[in-house]
Every structure is written in C-alpha cells, then in structure tokens.
Amino acid sequence: MLIRILGLLALFFWMGPGWAQDPLPSTTPSPTPAFMEEATPQNSDMDDLDLPTDPELPPQASDQAPPGEVWDRIRSGFALPDLTDDRDNQLVAKHIAWFVARPDYVERTLNRSRMYLYFIASEVQRRGMPTEIALLPVVESAYNPHALSRSQASGIWQFIPSTARLFGLHKDWWYDGQKDVVASTYSALDYLQRLYDEFHSWDLALAAYNCGEGKIRREIAYNQARQLPTDFAHLNLSDETRNYVPRLLAAKTIVLSPEHYGLILPPIPDEPYFSSITTHKRIDTKVAAQLAGLSVEDFLMLNPGFNRPLIQLDSHQNTTILVPVSAANSFIARLDDPDIILVSWQTRQLQRGEAIDHVAHEYGMSGEELKRINGIAANRRIASGGVILVPFSKTAENGLPAPPPDLPASPPEAELSTPPTKHPPARNPQAHKKTSRAHALRGKGHSKPARGSSAKTTTQTSTTRTHPALHKTHGRDRHPTSSPPHSSP
C-alpha cells in the first residue's frame, strides 16, 4: 500500500499541477510553425497543381482574376542585349522617333496583332527565345498577313516564294503557306533558332534572317582574316540590314514604356484568340466567315492562306480553318448541319480555244469579274487546260445567284495555266532571308492540320478562350528605311 501511494505522488509531481484542469479549447489560435507557413504565390509549387474545386462552393465570376495582358508577358521575357555601338544606338533613337511621330501607324499595326500576338508570343516563349522576337512582324510586315513586297515576299514573316518552296511551306492555286500565320510562324522561328545556333548571337541571327546567313558568314570570315571584330557593329552590312536590328529594338523600347513616348498599346488579353477546325469538307469563304461570325475581310485576316472564294486543299486532304475561340463550337455544329449549303462554286477546266469572256457569259458574269474572283490579272490570258472557279448554276438553266459581294477587292495575283506542281526541296539551298521548313500545327491550344489522306470528316477545336475584339484595318504605310523586300501596311 505504501508503495502505491509513493507511486501516485511521483506521478503528480512529474505531470505538474495543471493535469487536473478541464482542457477547455483555446480562443486564441496558436502561431503557425515556420515550416508550415503558406508559401507566397511566386514561390509556391502549388501553382503547378490542378486542384479540384469544392462542388458546393463553385467559384463566382467576380472571384476569377481577369486575364492579364499579353504585353506584360512579352515585357517579362525581353532578353536581347542593348547594342554597344554609338552609331547603332543612334539608329535605335531614329526609329523610335519615327514611330512616335506616327501614332496612327503604330495603332493600326498593333491592332492587327490582336489575332496573332498571343499565339506568336506563346510559341516564342515555349522555345525559350527572347520575347522581342514576337515583335519582329512589326519590322517585317506591320502584322499584315496580306503584305506583299516587290520581290514577292509575303505574309507577316515575309517569306519569298523560292525559299518557301525550298523549305516546305506549301503553295498551290488554293493555298499559300507563305501567308498562313501559324505555319509561317513555326517556320520563321525554326529558322531563327537555327541561325542563333550557328552564330551564337541574336543580333547576328536577326541580321542573317534579313540578308541571309551566307552574307553574314562571308563578312565574319572577311573580318577574321584581318583580325577584326566579328560582332554586328563591325560587319559590313547593307543599310537595310544595318537598320533591321535597331528597328526591332526601337519597337521593344516603345512596348517597354509606351506612356513615356505618348503612345497607347491596345489591350490584348493574355489568352488564345483562335481555335483550329479541321475538316475535309469544301466550303465557300463567304459561308465560312458567316459560320465564324466574321466579315469576309476579318476571316481572311485570320486565314490569309486561302486564295480562292472556295476553301479546298484537295479531295483527299483535310483543311484547317481558324475561327475565334468563342465561335468554335457553333462553327462545328453548323458545319455538320445538312440544311446549310456550304458550297456554291465549282472548278472548270478550260478547253482548247475557250475564252474566259465566253465562259463568264455562260454564268451571267463579265470577264473582268470572273478574272477578279479567280485572281487573274486583267491583261492575262489563260492557256487551255487551265482551271478556274465558276458558280454552280448557269444563267441559261437555273439562273445565277449574285456572286458574293464582299470578296476581297484585290485578291492575290495569279497567272493560271494549270495548278502549280510541288517543288522538291533542294539539296543545297542558297542562303536567303526567310528560309524555313514547313511544320505541322502544334503547341498549346492549336490542333495539327492534317495533310495526309482522310477517310472521313473530322472536326477539332482547341479548348481555349478568346478576346472579342476584332479589327478591319487594311491601310498601307511604308517605313522610310524599308527596302523592297519589306512591305508595311
């Protein structure tokens, strides 16, 4: 018994006097240990996790943070070094002054970029490139996919036909890969990356993109033989190429601080603008524009690769059409609606001695109008066997519906004889700017355009969002230092 009493006393002194108190819950929360502190958003690994949402407390619209602007993301990725030569920096200042003196030009250029800038900036960042590269179309084309120079360089990246063929940008009577925004963007970035891998300098890579890598190689070799510096500032370059990099850096400077120069950048949400719809169905350009909720003009700004009022690559190939994300689902549904007539045009092969004026008369059209629809210059003649587009109905039979009134007033010029054949890539292509390789569509939010055979219709769209703002600007301006290979609308 004595032993049990001594054991209880020992337990009492060991636990202390508070052991018998009622353990009431504390009203003051205990401080969180340091190792359990919530990580700040920029340091948290939780940002990469897709956490489920409480089904009983769905997020409200007011709780969702609006998307940031793509300009912020582009600024955060600026990485091109400043030029070190005083003469080059003077050129940067000169081009800044030129942009600042033309706010309308800057506004038109950047408004045109609304459709493409998110896609281009995302692809540039995905490749780990400086985001200044996303601004290069400012220098090349002012983001006008229909820009055409006197040397036949076209599209926002200004590919010329020879190098476009050499490196796989497909072009035929129906479709022009030089103008296709997605395909030409992939090819241009591939080429720029290859140039950087060779010259290990972005200013030299950009210069080579403008004048050709062969020119840069020769100038570097010339300076090396004379033990001269081989950087951008010390190479013997043409005025156009000498101004090329400073002009891009001028655009960068303005985007970095537009308010300093009294300019306003249009708000462009940091979210996808377009989705891609893949189908093997033929469809009129006008009908496709209506299904996408766009004017024909805006539809062709988004799909500048289509040359004709009828969208058709080949009866055995799929066609990829870009539409605003907000219209993607309805576009697919209406594309499969049997009550909607998708096509009102057909192809016709001219017979020997058959004049286009005579063919036009059969369809109740003038020869000039039929040439315009087919992109034929007024002074051109079509050889026998040439293929042209004509309406389905002849006047003498069923009456002719009026041709689409809102076809582009100045479609791409084309000399028709027979549809052009494909050119195999050369084994030793000559260096020239805009050299590239064709690549299938890839990347976040954009489906791959099938170029192979297809046994059935397929429609695809990316799960993306869009910004509703559109533009209808087709003005034409030219930068004073631009030379023939560059056309700036």
ZAVEXDREN-39395 format. One record per residue (C-alpha): x, y, z. Coordinates in steps of 0.2 Angstrom, whole numbers, padded with zeros to 4 digits. Layout:
N
<u X v Y w Z>
...
***
This chain:
489
<u 0000 v 0000 w 0000>
<u 0014 v 0012 w 0004>
<u 0022 v 0008 w -0012>
<u 0006 v 0013 w -0022>
<u 0005 v 0029 w -0013>
<u 0023 v 0034 w -0016>
<u 0020 v 0030 w -0035>
<u 0005 v 0041 w -0036>
<u 0014 v 0056 w -0028>
<u 0028 v 0053 w -0040>
<u 0016 v 0054 w -0055>
<u 0008 v 0070 w -0048>
<u 0025 v 0080 w -0047>
<u 0030 v 0073 w -0064>
<u 0014 v 0080 w -0073>
<u 0013 v 0096 w -0064>
<u -0002 v 0104 w -0056>
<u -0011 v 0108 w -0072>
<u -0015 v 0090 w -0076>
<u -0032 v 0090 w -0067>
<u -0038 v 0106 w -0075>
<u -0053 v 0104 w -0088>
<u -0045 v 0106 w -0105>
<u -0056 v 0120 w -0112>
<u -0052 v 0124 w -0131>
<u -0042 v 0140 w -0133>
<u -0049 v 0155 w -0141>
<u -0033 v 0161 w -0147>
<u -0025 v 0152 w -0162>
<u -0008 v 0145 w -0160>
<u 0005 v 0153 w -0171>
<u 0009 v 0143 w -0186>
<u 0026 v 0135 w -0186>
<u 0038 v 0142 w -0198>
<u 0039 v 0126 w -0208>
<u 0020 v 0126 w -0211>
<u 0019 v 0144 w -0217>
<u 0009 v 0146 w -0233>
<u 0021 v 0149 w -0247>
<u 0019 v 0165 w -0257>
<u 0012 v 0163 w -0275>
<u 0028 v 0166 w -0284>
<u 0037 v 0153 w -0274>
<u 0023 v 0140 w -0272>
<u 0024 v 0123 w -0280>
<u 0006 v 0123 w -0279>
<u 0004 v 0134 w -0294>
<u 0008 v 0119 w -0305>
<u -0006 v 0108 w -0297>
<u -0023 v 0106 w -0304>
<u -0033 v 0107 w -0288>
<u -0051 v 0102 w -0288>
<u -0064 v 0115 w -0284>
<u -0077 v 0112 w -0269>
<u -0093 v 0107 w -0279>
<u -0104 v 0115 w -0265>
<u -0094 v 0132 w -0267>
<u -0092 v 0135 w -0286>
<u -0081 v 0150 w -0290>
<u -0091 v 0165 w -0294>
<u -0087 v 0176 w -0309>
<u -0082 v 0190 w -0298>
<u -0069 v 0179 w -0289>
<u -0060 v 0175 w -0305>
<u -0045 v 0186 w -0309>
<u -0046 v 0193 w -0326>
<u -0033 v 0188 w -0338>
<u -0018 v 0199 w -0339>
<u -0012 v 0207 w -0355>
<u 0000 v 0198 w -0367>
<u 0011 v 0214 w -0366>
<u 0015 v 0211 w -0348>
<u 0021 v 0193 w -0353>
<u 0031 v 0199 w -0368>
<u 0040 v 0213 w -0357>
<u 0044 v 0200 w -0344>
<u 0053 v 0190 w -0357>
<u 0064 v 0203 w -0365>
<u 0082 v 0197 w -0366>
<u 0090 v 0205 w -0381>
<u 0106 v 0214 w -0376>
<u 0107 v 0233 w -0380>
<u 0118 v 0237 w -0394>
<u 0135 v 0244 w -0389>
<u 0140 v 0254 w -0404>
<u 0135 v 0273 w -0404>
<u 0130 v 0273 w -0422>
<u 0118 v 0258 w -0419>
<u 0111 v 0267 w -0404>
<u 0108 v 0282 w -0414>
<u 0098 v 0272 w -0427>
<u 0088 v 0265 w -0412>
<u 0084 v 0283 w -0407>
<u 0080 v 0287 w -0425>
<u 0067 v 0273 w -0427>
<u 0059 v 0277 w -0410>
<u 0057 v 0295 w -0416>
<u 0049 v 0288 w -0432>
<u 0036 v 0278 w -0423>
<u 0032 v 0291 w -0411>
<u 0029 v 0303 w -0425>
<u 0016 v 0291 w -0432>
<u 0004 v 0286 w -0418>
<u -0009 v 0281 w -0431>
<u 0003 v 0269 w -0439>
<u 0008 v 0261 w -0423>
<u -0011 v 0259 w -0418>
<u -0015 v 0251 w -0434>
<u 0000 v 0239 w -0433>
<u -0004 v 0234 w -0415>
<u -0022 v 0232 w -0418>
<u -0018 v 0220 w -0432>
<u -0008 v 0210 w -0420>
<u -0023 v 0206 w -0409>
<u -0027 v 0190 w -0418>
<u -0010 v 0183 w -0418>
<u 0001 v 0190 w -0404>
<u -0004 v 0178 w -0390>
<u 0000 v 0163 w -0402>
<u 0016 v 0170 w -0408>
<u 0022 v 0176 w -0390>
<u 0017 v 0159 w -0383>
<u 0027 v 0149 w -0396>
<u 0042 v 0161 w -0394>
<u 0042 v 0158 w -0375>
<u 0039 v 0139 w -0377>
<u 0055 v 0138 w -0387>
<u 0065 v 0149 w -0374>
<u 0068 v 0163 w -0386>
<u 0069 v 0182 w -0381>
<u 0051 v 0188 w -0382>
<u 0057 v 0203 w -0393>
<u 0056 v 0190 w -0407>
<u 0037 v 0191 w -0406>
<u 0038 v 0209 w -0411>
<u 0048 v 0205 w -0427>
<u 0032 v 0206 w -0438>
<u 0032 v 0225 w -0433>
<u 0048 v 0227 w -0444>
<u 0043 v 0214 w -0457>
<u 0025 v 0217 w -0461>
<u 0017 v 0228 w -0448>
<u 0007 v 0211 w -0444>
<u -0002 v 0212 w -0461>
<u -0003 v 0194 w -0467>
<u -0008 v 0200 w -0484>
<u 0008 v 0211 w -0486>
<u 0017 v 0208 w -0502>
<u 0033 v 0216 w -0507>
<u 0040 v 0219 w -0525>
<u 0051 v 0204 w -0523>
<u 0035 v 0194 w -0519>
<u 0040 v 0192 w -0500>
<u 0023 v 0189 w -0492>
<u 0015 v 0186 w -0475>
<u 0019 v 0193 w -0458>
<u 0036 v 0185 w -0459>
<u 0039 v 0190 w -0477>
<u 0044 v 0173 w -0485>
<u 0049 v 0174 w -0503>
<u 0042 v 0160 w -0515>
<u 0059 v 0152 w -0518>
<u 0064 v 0149 w -0500>
<u 0046 v 0145 w -0495>
<u 0047 v 0131 w -0508>
<u 0064 v 0125 w -0503>
<u 0060 v 0123 w -0485>
<u 0042 v 0116 w -0487>
<u 0030 v 0130 w -0485>
<u 0017 v 0123 w -0497>
<u 0009 v 0134 w -0510>
<u -0003 v 0130 w -0524>
<u -0018 v 0138 w -0533>
<u -0029 v 0136 w -0517>
<u -0017 v 0139 w -0503>
<u -0002 v 0149 w -0499>
<u 0009 v 0143 w -0484>
<u 0019 v 0160 w -0485>
<u 0004 v 0169 w -0479>
<u -0003 v 0155 w -0467>
<u 0000 v 0164 w -0450>
<u 0003 v 0148 w -0440>
<u 0013 v 0138 w -0452>
<u 0024 v 0153 w -0457>
<u 0027 v 0157 w -0438>
<u 0033 v 0139 w -0435>
<u 0045 v 0140 w -0450>
<u 0051 v 0158 w -0446>
<u 0055 v 0153 w -0428>
<u 0064 v 0137 w -0433>
<u 0075 v 0147 w -0445>
<u 0079 v 0160 w -0432>
<u 0084 v 0146 w -0419>
<u 0095 v 0138 w -0432>
<u 0103 v 0155 w -0436>
<u 0106 v 0158 w -0417>
<u 0113 v 0141 w -0415>
<u 0126 v 0145 w -0429>
<u 0131 v 0162 w -0424>
<u 0128 v 0162 w -0405>
<u 0121 v 0180 w -0406>
<u 0104 v 0186 w -0408>
<u 0109 v 0202 w -0417>
<u 0118 v 0192 w -0429>
<u 0104 v 0179 w -0431>
<u 0092 v 0193 w -0434>
<u 0104 v 0201 w -0447>
<u 0105 v 0184 w -0456>
<u 0087 v 0182 w -0456>
<u 0086 v 0199 w -0465>
<u 0100 v 0197 w -0478>
<u 0104 v 0178 w -0477>
<u 0116 v 0168 w -0467>
<u 0128 v 0167 w -0482>
<u 0131 v 0185 w -0481>
<u 0135 v 0185 w -0463>
<u 0146 v 0170 w -0465>
<u 0156 v 0179 w -0478>
<u 0158 v 0195 w -0468>
<u 0163 v 0186 w -0452>
<u 0176 v 0177 w -0462>
<u 0182 v 0193 w -0470>
<u 0185 v 0201 w -0453>
<u 0193 v 0186 w -0446>
<u 0206 v 0185 w -0459>
<u 0210 v 0203 w -0455>
<u 0209 v 0200 w -0436>
<u 0195 v 0212 w -0435>
<u 0180 v 0210 w -0423>
<u 0166 v 0200 w -0430>
<u 0151 v 0207 w -0420>
<u 0136 v 0215 w -0428>
<u 0143 v 0233 w -0426>
<u 0159 v 0228 w -0436>
<u 0152 v 0219 w -0450>
<u 0150 v 0227 w -0467>
<u 0131 v 0226 w -0470>
<u 0119 v 0235 w -0481>
<u 0109 v 0250 w -0475>
<u 0093 v 0239 w -0474>
<u 0101 v 0226 w -0463>
<u 0111 v 0239 w -0453>
<u 0094 v 0246 w -0448>
<u 0085 v 0230 w -0446>
<u 0090 v 0226 w -0428>
<u 0089 v 0244 w -0422>
<u 0071 v 0245 w -0428>
<u 0067 v 0230 w -0418>
<u 0075 v 0237 w -0403>
<u 0065 v 0253 w -0406>
<u 0049 v 0243 w -0406>
<u 0054 v 0235 w -0390>
<u 0058 v 0251 w -0381>
<u 0041 v 0258 w -0386>
<u 0032 v 0242 w -0379>
<u 0043 v 0243 w -0363>
<u 0037 v 0260 w -0359>
<u 0024 v 0267 w -0371>
<u 0017 v 0281 w -0359>
<u 0035 v 0288 w -0360>
<u 0033 v 0291 w -0378>
<u 0014 v 0297 w -0378>
<u 0008 v 0280 w -0386>
<u -0005 v 0268 w -0380>
<u -0004 v 0250 w -0383>
<u -0021 v 0241 w -0387>
<u -0027 v 0230 w -0373>
<u -0024 v 0212 w -0378>
<u -0029 v 0198 w -0365>
<u -0016 v 0185 w -0362>
<u -0027 v 0171 w -0369>
<u -0029 v 0162 w -0385>
<u -0039 v 0171 w -0399>
<u -0042 v 0157 w -0411>
<u -0046 v 0139 w -0412>
<u -0042 v 0127 w -0427>
<u -0056 v 0117 w -0435>
<u -0050 v 0103 w -0446>
<u -0062 v 0096 w -0459>
<u -0061 v 0088 w -0476>
<u -0077 v 0097 w -0482>
<u -0076 v 0110 w -0495>
<u -0084 v 0127 w -0490>
<u -0086 v 0144 w -0498>
<u -0075 v 0158 w -0490>
<u -0091 v 0168 w -0488>
<u -0100 v 0154 w -0479>
<u -0086 v 0150 w -0468>
<u -0085 v 0168 w -0462>
<u -0103 v 0168 w -0458>
<u -0102 v 0152 w -0448>
<u -0087 v 0160 w -0439>
<u -0097 v 0176 w -0435>
<u -0084 v 0187 w -0445>
<u -0084 v 0198 w -0461>
<u -0075 v 0190 w -0476>
<u -0062 v 0203 w -0473>
<u -0058 v 0198 w -0455>
<u -0060 v 0179 w -0459>
<u -0046 v 0181 w -0472>
<u -0035 v 0191 w -0460>
<u -0037 v 0176 w -0449>
<u -0035 v 0163 w -0463>
<u -0024 v 0173 w -0476>
<u -0018 v 0157 w -0484>
<u -0034 v 0153 w -0493>
<u -0033 v 0161 w -0511>
<u -0050 v 0157 w -0518>
<u -0068 v 0160 w -0513>
<u -0069 v 0141 w -0511>
<u -0059 v 0133 w -0497>
<u -0052 v 0117 w -0504>
<u -0035 v 0109 w -0502>
<u -0038 v 0093 w -0510>
<u -0052 v 0080 w -0510>
<u -0041 v 0068 w -0500>
<u -0034 v 0081 w -0488>
<u -0040 v 0090 w -0473>
<u -0042 v 0108 w -0471>
<u -0038 v 0118 w -0455>
<u -0048 v 0134 w -0453>
<u -0045 v 0146 w -0439>
<u -0060 v 0154 w -0430>
<u -0062 v 0164 w -0415>
<u -0062 v 0153 w -0399>
<u -0080 v 0159 w -0395>
<u -0087 v 0153 w -0411>
<u -0078 v 0136 w -0412>
<u -0092 v 0125 w -0405>
<u -0106 v 0134 w -0416>
<u -0095 v 0133 w -0431>
<u -0093 v 0114 w -0429>
<u -0111 v 0112 w -0426>
<u -0116 v 0122 w -0441>
<u -0103 v 0114 w -0452>
<u -0112 v 0097 w -0450>
<u -0130 v 0105 w -0452>
<u -0137 v 0097 w -0468>
<u -0148 v 0112 w -0471>
<u -0134 v 0124 w -0473>
<u -0127 v 0125 w -0491>
<u -0108 v 0126 w -0489>
<u -0103 v 0127 w -0507>
<u -0109 v 0137 w -0522>
<u -0093 v 0136 w -0533>
<u -0086 v 0123 w -0544>
<u -0070 v 0121 w -0554>
<u -0070 v 0121 w -0573>
<u -0056 v 0116 w -0584>
<u -0055 v 0127 w -0600>
<u -0055 v 0118 w -0616>
<u -0044 v 0122 w -0631>
<u -0048 v 0139 w -0638>
<u -0061 v 0143 w -0625>
<u -0060 v 0161 w -0620>
<u -0064 v 0166 w -0602>
<u -0075 v 0180 w -0608>
<u -0086 v 0167 w -0616>
<u -0086 v 0156 w -0600>
<u -0091 v 0171 w -0590>
<u -0106 v 0175 w -0601>
<u -0112 v 0157 w -0598>
<u -0114 v 0161 w -0580>
<u -0120 v 0179 w -0582>
<u -0104 v 0187 w -0577>
<u -0092 v 0199 w -0585>
<u -0074 v 0193 w -0590>
<u -0067 v 0205 w -0578>
<u -0077 v 0199 w -0564>
<u -0073 v 0181 w -0567>
<u -0055 v 0185 w -0568>
<u -0056 v 0195 w -0552>
<u -0064 v 0181 w -0542>
<u -0050 v 0169 w -0549>
<u -0036 v 0181 w -0545>
<u -0031 v 0183 w -0563>
<u -0023 v 0199 w -0569>
<u -0034 v 0209 w -0582>
<u -0021 v 0208 w -0595>
<u -0018 v 0189 w -0593>
<u -0024 v 0175 w -0604>
<u -0027 v 0158 w -0598>
<u -0020 v 0143 w -0608>
<u -0030 v 0128 w -0612>
<u -0032 v 0116 w -0598>
<u -0032 v 0130 w -0585>
<u -0043 v 0128 w -0570>
<u -0055 v 0141 w -0565>
<u -0069 v 0143 w -0552>
<u -0086 v 0146 w -0558>
<u -0103 v 0146 w -0550>
<u -0114 v 0130 w -0549>
<u -0128 v 0137 w -0559>
<u -0128 v 0143 w -0577>
<u -0139 v 0158 w -0582>
<u -0147 v 0148 w -0596>
<u -0153 v 0134 w -0584>
<u -0157 v 0139 w -0567>
<u -0152 v 0157 w -0566>
<u -0137 v 0164 w -0557>
<u -0136 v 0170 w -0539>
<u -0126 v 0185 w -0537>
<u -0108 v 0182 w -0534>
<u -0103 v 0186 w -0516>
<u -0102 v 0205 w -0515>
<u -0089 v 0206 w -0501>
<u -0075 v 0196 w -0509>
<u -0058 v 0205 w -0507>
<u -0056 v 0219 w -0520>
<u -0038 v 0214 w -0523>
<u -0035 v 0196 w -0522>
<u -0018 v 0189 w -0524>
<u -0012 v 0190 w -0542>
<u -0011 v 0173 w -0550>
<u -0006 v 0168 w -0568>
<u -0017 v 0152 w -0571>
<u -0012 v 0139 w -0584>
<u -0013 v 0123 w -0574>
<u -0012 v 0122 w -0555>
<u 0007 v 0123 w -0550>
<u 0016 v 0107 w -0546>
<u 0025 v 0104 w -0530>
<u 0044 v 0108 w -0530>
<u 0055 v 0096 w -0521>
<u 0067 v 0103 w -0508>
<u 0084 v 0107 w -0515>
<u 0099 v 0098 w -0508>
<u 0110 v 0113 w -0506>
<u 0098 v 0128 w -0504>
<u 0106 v 0145 w -0506>
<u 0105 v 0156 w -0491>
<u 0092 v 0169 w -0491>
<u 0081 v 0178 w -0478>
<u 0065 v 0169 w -0473>
<u 0072 v 0152 w -0476>
<u 0062 v 0139 w -0467>
<u 0054 v 0122 w -0465>
<u 0036 v 0118 w -0465>
<u 0029 v 0111 w -0449>
<u 0013 v 0104 w -0444>
<u 0002 v 0114 w -0432>
<u 0007 v 0110 w -0414>
<u 0008 v 0119 w -0397>
<u -0004 v 0123 w -0384>
<u -0022 v 0127 w -0390>
<u -0019 v 0123 w -0408>
<u -0023 v 0107 w -0417>
<u -0012 v 0099 w -0431>
<u -0018 v 0102 w -0449>
<u -0018 v 0085 w -0457>
<u -0010 v 0085 w -0474>
<u -0012 v 0066 w -0477>
<u -0027 v 0057 w -0483>
<u -0043 v 0056 w -0473>
<u -0057 v 0044 w -0475>
<u -0070 v 0054 w -0465>
<u -0074 v 0071 w -0460>
<u -0066 v 0076 w -0443>
<u -0068 v 0092 w -0434>
<u -0057 v 0098 w -0420>
<u -0056 v 0113 w -0409>
<u -0044 v 0118 w -0395>
<u -0051 v 0121 w -0378>
<u -0047 v 0139 w -0377>
<u -0054 v 0156 w -0374>
<u -0055 v 0172 w -0384>
<u -0055 v 0190 w -0384>
<u -0070 v 0198 w -0393>
<u -0061 v 0212 w -0401>
<u -0059 v 0211 w -0420>
<u -0051 v 0223 w -0432>
<u -0054 v 0228 w -0450>
<u -0038 v 0238 w -0454>
<u -0030 v 0237 w -0471>
<u -0021 v 0253 w -0473>
<u -0004 v 0254 w -0482>
<u 0011 v 0263 w -0475>
<u 0029 v 0261 w -0478>
<u 0043 v 0264 w -0466>
<u 0056 v 0276 w -0474>
<u 0070 v 0264 w -0472>
<u 0061 v 0249 w -0478>
<u 0068 v 0242 w -0495>
<u 0059 v 0232 w -0507>
<u 0059 v 0215 w -0498>
<u 0048 v 0223 w -0484>
<u 0031 v 0229 w -0486>
<u 0022 v 0238 w -0472>
<u 0004 v 0241 w -0472>
***
